[in-house]
Amino acid sequence: MKRNISLWLGVLALALIPSLAQQAPQQPAVPMAKVHGHVTNPSGASQSAGSVNFLQITHAASGPGLAPVTADKGTFTVDANGDYKGDIPAGTYIIIYRSEGMSADKQADRQDNVNLPAGQDTAVDFDMSRQAYIDTLPPEEKKQLEEIRQKNAAALKANEVIKSLNNDLKTVTQDVHDADAAMTTATQQLGASASKTDIAAKAADIKTAKYTEIESLMAKDTAAKPDASVLWAQLGLAQNGLKKYDDALVSYKKALDTDAASKKPNPAIQGMANAGMGEAYARQGKVTEANAAYDAAAKANPPQAGFYLRNEAVIFFQTGNADAQVAAANEAIAASPNDALLYYLKGQGLVSKATIDPKTQRIVLPDGCADAYQKYLELAPDGPYAADAKGILDQAGQKISSSYKATKTKK
């Protein structure tokens, strides 16, 4: 039995020998390198397409005027940013850049004897804006290139201007917000114990500082880009805030003119400029001109009509023009019938014409006044002017509508 086992083991060993002999010897791993680069065209801009081809010399040139024999080791595509990258066997290469659509027997640029060490990431850039490359171009191409460079320089300058303008407009947006919040900021800075006079004076200082900054920025920017209507509109806004109403009218008219001359007029700019003119006229007491300007704003930008007409009523209230205030409130109510403030403004304008009944000593409200206050209380029973509206109705002996629920006073 032992002899049989030994025999079988010997046969098995012999059977394994041919199998081992047929295995191919393992090849050593090819050392790899990484490569990346950027392609710049003759105008100085990034080349947005093309390919970079890597050739390795396998046999030197066999005679004068003959090219060496090369092997193609890889081609990488140039992306939209002018970049390429990839992995390739380490070694020394001829590297060729071809523009998009260029045939294999042509080349836009090349670099010889470029060593790509194993395990390293090597940068190989193609800068065709270098003077040595430009000198090789035919005269006609040089002329075209110079024209392109001039256009590019002008475009870059324009882009820098636009960037500066956009940054200034961001500042303007913040300044307008800060000016609108001036009263709140003043109260926070001075404290709750400060007098109303001191708070109002502080708020006025904040507004003046913000509008002065806007005016300075927009005066600079309209000089740099006088065809931008938004800049003129923002300049007018600052001048209104600084009570420079004649200057504001000039700026707003310039905004309208430049916007009308543009390829695509902007309703928002037209609305803003006309409404700004309306404010300037209203604060100068020019009611007819103000009404016309606000109507133009509403017509130019219908989605904002209620906003413009509301502001008109507010400004006439601020300037103490009761008749214009009532007329503006009525027009605004037609556009925004659920805006409670408009009814209060209407009532306040009408109450100035109230009289005293000599028998009862009660105030006699003109037609429409009590209805306006009642509507305000219906829409805003806990609004900031609810107590005022209720007080006037009480003095006139008017019963408050059942839909109005007064806030209970805490004891």
Secondary structure as GFF3:
##gff-version 3
##sequence-region A 1 411
A	DSSP	alpha_helix	2	22	.	.	.	ID=ss1
A	DSSP	beta_strand	32	40	.	.	.	ID=ss2
A	DSSP	beta_strand	51	59	.	.	.	ID=ss3
A	DSSP	beta_strand	69	77	.	.	.	ID=ss4
A	DSSP	beta_strand	83	89	.	.	.	ID=ss5
A	DSSP	beta_strand	91	98	.	.	.	ID=ss6
A	DSSP	beta_strand	109	116	.	.	.	ID=ss7
A	DSSP	beta_strand	121	123	.	.	.	ID=ss8
A	DSSP	beta_strand	126	127	.	.	.	ID=ss9
A	DSSP	alpha_helix	131	134	.	.	.	ID=ss10
A	DSSP	alpha_helix	139	180	.	.	.	ID=ss11
A	DSSP	alpha_helix	182	190	.	.	.	ID=ss12
A	DSSP	alpha_helix	196	224	.	.	.	ID=ss13
A	DSSP	alpha_helix	229	241	.	.	.	ID=ss14
A	DSSP	alpha_helix	245	261	.	.	.	ID=ss15
A	DSSP	alpha_helix	267	283	.	.	.	ID=ss16
A	DSSP	alpha_helix	287	300	.	.	.	ID=ss17
A	DSSP	three_ten_helix	302	304	.	.	.	ID=ss18
A	DSSP	alpha_helix	305	318	.	.	.	ID=ss19
A	DSSP	alpha_helix	322	335	.	.	.	ID=ss20
A	DSSP	alpha_helix	340	351	.	.	.	ID=ss21
A	DSSP	beta_strand	355	356	.	.	.	ID=ss22
A	DSSP	beta_strand	363	364	.	.	.	ID=ss23
A	DSSP	alpha_helix	369	379	.	.	.	ID=ss24
A	DSSP	alpha_helix	386	395	.	.	.	ID=ss25
###
